[in-house]
Structures are given as C-alpha cells and as structure tokens.
Amino acid sequence: MEITLSKEELEVVRRNKREIEKRFNDLEGLERTLKYLKLKYLRDHRDRLRAKLGEMRKLYKETIEFEEKARKDKELMMAFRRELSEENRKLRSELEDRR
C-alpha cells in the first residue's frame, strides 16, 4: 500500500513523529492509525467519485440538450427542404406551361 502526502501533511507527520512512532510500537495505536488511513482513503475515493458523477451528470445534460437541438434543427431543415421542393415543383410547372 502506498501513501501519498501533501507538503502540509508531511509537515504534520514530521512534527508528530514521536507520537506516530509510539503508535506503531503499540498495537492499538497501529490499529487506530490504520483505521484512520482507511477512512481517509475511503473519503477521498468517495469525493473523487462524487466529482466524477457531477461531471457525468453535466455531460449527460449537455448531450440531451445537444440531441434536442439537433432534432429541432433536423425538423427545421426538413420543413425548409419541403418548401424548396414545393417551390421547385411550382417553378417547373410554370416553365412547362410557358413552353
């Protein structure tokens, strides 16, 4: 198991070196330390997962909005295409009538 500490945490460890060494020398202190480290790891992991979930929710919302906009754009383009097709049909008919 690897433990990564920030500069501030490393300073705290250095200041409390004797107390930490005492904890490692007695079994109960070691168990408390391990429980603390496990809880810290679990909290950090939970926080990372929450952040990731928040980002995924945001991206999902953006995707839904994009899909809705694309659907509306498609409908608009299809309506425009129908209008152009109708106009072309009328123009062809007028050309045929003039001949």
N, C-alpha and C positions, 0 to 999 in steps of 0.2 A: 504494500500500500504506500502510495506516495502522498506526501502532504506538501501543499504549496502555500506559502505565507507571503502576505504583502509586507512591505517595509515596516509599516506600523505594527503589524502582528509580530514580526521578527524582533522588533524593539521590545515589545511586551514580554516575549519569551526570554530575551536576554536579561531584562530587569527581574524577572521572576524565576531565573534559572535554578536557584537553590530550592524553591518550593516545588518546582517541576521535578527536579531530581529526587526530592523526598517522595513525591507521588509515585514515581517509577520504582522506588525502593519498597513501597508498601502496596500490597495487592489491592486494597480498597481504593487507594489514590489512583492506581493504574486503571481500575475499572471505571472510576468516575471520569478520568481523562478520556478513556475510550468511548464512553457513553457521550461525553461532550463532543468529541470529534465526529462520532457517528451522527449525532443530531445536527451538528453544523453542516456536515456533508449533505444530509437529507434536506435541510432548509435551503441550502444553496442550490441543490438539484431541483427542488420544488420551485424556487424563484426563477431558475432558468426555464423550467417547463411553463410556468405562468407567462413569462415574457414571450416565449415561443408561441404559446396558444394565443396570446393577444395579437401577435404579428400575423398568425394564420387567420384569425378572425378578420383582421383588417384586410388582408389579401383576398379572402373569400368575398367580403363585402364589395371590394373593388371589382372582382371578377363578375359578380352578379350584376353590378351596375354597368360594367362593360358589355355583358351579354344583352342586357335590356336595351342599351343604346344601340348595339349592333342590330337587334331585332327591329327597333323603330326605324333605323336607317335603311334596313332592307325593305321594310314596308313602304317607306317613302320612295325609295328607288324603284320599287315595283309599280307604284302608282304613277310615278313620273314616266316609266317605260310604257305603261298602258296609254298614258296621254300622248306620248310621242308616236306610238303605234297607231292610235286613232287619228292623229293629225296626218301621219304619213298616208294612211288609208284614204283620208279625205282628199289630200293633195293628188294622189294617184288617180282617184276618181275624177277630179277636176281636169287633170291632164288628158285622161281618156276621153272625156266629154268634149274637149276642145279639138281633138283630132278628128 
